[in-house]
Amino acid sequence: MLYDIRLEITYGYANPAQASRSLLRMLPRSMPGQQLLSGSVDTDPAPSWRRDRPDFWGNPMTEVAHDMKHDRIRFLFSGRVNRTAPARSLDVSVPLRRLPAEVAGTFSIAPGAPHHFLGPSPRVPAEPEIAAFARDCVSGDVSTLDAIRAVAHRLYEEFDFDPTATEVTTKTITAFRNRRGVCQDISHVTIAALRALGIPAGYVSGFLRTTPPPGRPRLEGADAMHAWVMAWTGPETGWIQVDPTNDIDAGNDHVTVATGRDYSDVAPIRGALRSSGGHSTLHSVDMIPVGEAPGP
């Protein structure tokens, strides 16, 4: 599936910023099943300094500095991606009871090695309550893939998607106890639960194509940035991606931008500025299949 994607994030400041520094992870990755055919990350105003490089996890990253006064800054990605997700196949993942031995037998500390994704991370600490929940999700001699899907399905059933319930800084245990939140919260809880079972798990940020109600046109800017989960199923089948917010495997409508241990590794924009007062944010995503006309 070919997609033309446009992401625009704009910050407006109550008082002009004297200067700012930003790390941007907005450019989709090229990886098995996904190719970035064209695209660029730009800012308005143009930066005083810029550097493009991959981060430790292999995500494309842009560093920019604005050494001038500005009361507004716009970050933009525009490009074309080819997404060819594999069809769902037979489960040949490692039995869950054997997974620790398979992890121990993986002699690598490369970015994609499972060892990086087993222990606590900045946004996903070890939580006994979530560990107990995870153990209650699985029984018997299950495969690793079955365990992953069981946890994701249980959280889908128990969580209410509620954009008003949490903020970007909400702790994982708080969202878990309230069973309310957004895709970031559900993904963090899923990661904590899988790690408690000994399953290496990480965070995926990206784009999700949305479907308008029947008979309604697709609205410009109405698609979304999304979060889901990657989990390691053994040396043969490797990493798979599941979307616990929607209780599905990640497929052709999911385009990966960045992967890491949790949101702190993949935030689309991180930075610092010299300013005072409040700010406003506008966020717009268009993800249009090539050949389909954009909405009004």
N, C-alpha and C positions, 0 to 999 in steps of 0.2 A: 504494500500500500504506500503510495506516494502522498506526502503531506507538505503543504506550504504552511509554515508556522510563523507567527509573529507574537512576540512577547514585549510588552511595554510596561515599565514600572517607573512612575514619576513621584518624586518627593518635592513638596513645597514647604518652605520654611517661613515661620512667622517673622523672624529676623534674619537678614542675609547671613549665610555662612561665610566665614573669612577664608576657609580652605577645607578640603576634604580628601580623604583617602578611601578607596573602595576596592574590595575583592569581589569579582563577579564570576559566578558559575551559572551561566545562562545558555551556553553553546552546547547542544546535544552531543553526546559521545558517539563515536563510531565503534561498533562492537559486533559480535556475532548476532545476526538477525536485525541489525540496524546500521545504516550508513548515512552519514551527513554528506549530502551531495553538494550543497553550497550553503553559505551562511556567514553572517558576521555579527559581532557585538559592537555597538556604538553608543556614544553618550552625547547628550546635548545639554550644556555646551561641550565642545571638544575638550579633551583633557590636556593638561599641561605636560603630562608624562604618562606613558603607557608601556606595559609589558605583557605579552601573552606567553603562557607556558602551562604545561600540565602540573597538577598537584600530585601529592604522593600517591593518591588512589588512581591516578590516570585520568582524572576529570580535566577537561579544558578549563583554564582559569585566566581571567584578564585582571590585571592590576592597573588601576588608574589613579591619578592625582589631579586635583583641581586647585591650583594655587592662585585663585582669584575669588572675589566676592561673587556669590550667586544665591538667589532666593528660590531657585527651582533647578532641579536636575532630572534629566530623563535618561533612563537606561533602556536600550532597545536591542532585541535579537530578532533577526529576520532570516529565514532560510528554508531549505527544502530537505526533507528526510525521507529515506526509503525504509519502511518497516516491514520485515518478513518474519513474523513470529512463527516458531515451529508448531506443528499440530500436536495436540495432546496425545501422548503415546502411552505404552504400557509402563507400569511402575517397576523400574529395575533399580531403584535406590537401595542403599544399604539398610539392613534392619537396624532399627534405632539402637538396640543393645550393642551393636558392633561399631557404631559410629565413633565413640571415643577412641577406639584402637585405630580407626582409619585416620582420624585427625592426628593422633600421635605419630602415625607412620608417614605423615606428609612433611618432608624435610625441605621446607621453603618458608621464607619470610617475605616473599614478594607481595605486592599490594593485594593480590587476589587470594593469598593463602588463608585458609580457614582460621588459623590461630588468632588473627587480628580481631575476629568477630565473635569470640567466645566470652571474653571477660566483660566487666563493667566498662562503660564509656561515659563521656561527660553528661549526656542527656538520658542515659539508660543505666542507672545503677542497679545492683542486685537488690531485689525486693522479695522477701520471704512470702508475702501475700500472693504476689504474681507467680512465684515458683509453685506454691500449693495449687493455685488455679491451673497451671500448666499440667501438673501431674494428674489432676482430675480429668483432663481432657483426653488422655490416652490410657489405653489398657491393653493387656496382652502383648504378643510379640509382633508389634506393628512395624511397618517400614518407616523410614525417615520421612518420606514424602507424605504418607498417610498421617503421620504425627503433625507435620506442618499444616496440612489442610484441616485437620481436626481442630487445632488451635485457632486458625483463621476463621473457621466456620462458627466456632463457639463465640468468638468475640463479635463477629457479625451479628449473631443473634442477640447478644446481650448489650451491645453498645447502641446508644441513640446518637445519630449524627446531629450535632447541635453546634453551629458556628458561634453561638453566644456563650457557650459553657466554658470555653478555655481561651487562653491567649498563647502567643508563641512561646512564652516563658513558663507555661504551666508544667508542673512536675508530672512525670509519668504516673507515679502512684496516686496522685490526686485525680487524674482522669480515670484511672482504673477503678478507684473506689466509687466515683460518681457514675461510672459507665456512660459518660457523655463526652463528646468532643468532636474533633475533625480528623481528617486523614492522618495528620501528623501524630496526634495522640494515639489513634488506633494502631498505627505502625509502630510507634515506640513501645506500646504495651505488648504487641505481638513479638517484637524483637526480644524484649525482656523475658517473655514466656518461653520462647524457643531456646534462648541461651540457657535458661534454667533446666531445660531438658538435655543440654549438651549439644544442641544444634547451633552451629555458627550462623549468625543472622546479622544482616545489615539493612541500611536505609537507602531507598531509591527515591530521588526526586525527579520529576519529569512532567510531561504533558499528558492529559487524558482528553480524548475527543468526547464531547458531550452530544447527546441526541435530544433535539427539541421535541416538545409534545407533538402528537400526531396532528398534522394539518397546520403546524406553525412553522414559520421560516427560522433558519438558524440566525441568531442575532450576532452582529459583529461584536467581538470582544467577550463573548459569553462562555467560551471554553475555559479551561482551568489548568493551573499548575496543580499537581497532585503528588501524593506520596504513597509508596507501597514498600514491599519487603523482599529482600533477596535472602535465600537460605541455601546452605551447602548440604548436599545429599550424599556425598561420597566421592571418591576419586574418579569414578567412571562417569557418573551423570553430572557431577559438579554443581554449579549454582543454578537455582531456579528462582523465578520471581512470582510472588502471589500478591494479590490485592485484597487485604482483609476488609477494607472499607466496603467493597462490593462483592466479597465472597467469590472471587474468580481468580484464575491464573492470569497474570499479565499477558496481554495479547497484542494484536495489531493496532489497537487504539491507545496503547501505552507507548510513549516515546521517552526513553531515558535521557536525562540531562546529566545527573551526577549520582555516584554511589559512595557510601562511606559507612562509618559505624552508626551514626545517628545524624540528626538534623544539623548538629554543630559542624559536621564535616562537609555539608552540601548546601548550606543556605545560599540562595541565589545572589544575595547582596549582603556583604558584611563590611563595616567600615567605621570610620571616626571622622568627626568634623568639629570645627571651632564655631560655635553658635550659641544662641540662647533662645528660650521660648519653645513653643510647640512646633509640630510639623503635621502635614497631611500626606497621605499616600494614595495614589491611584494605580490600579493593577488591571491590565487587559491582556487577554490571550485569544488569538485566533488560530485554529488548527483545522485547515480546510483540505480535504482530499483533492488532489490535482484533477482538474476537470469539472469540479463542482463549483458553481458560482457562489461567492460570498453573500451573506445575508444583508439586509438593509442596515 
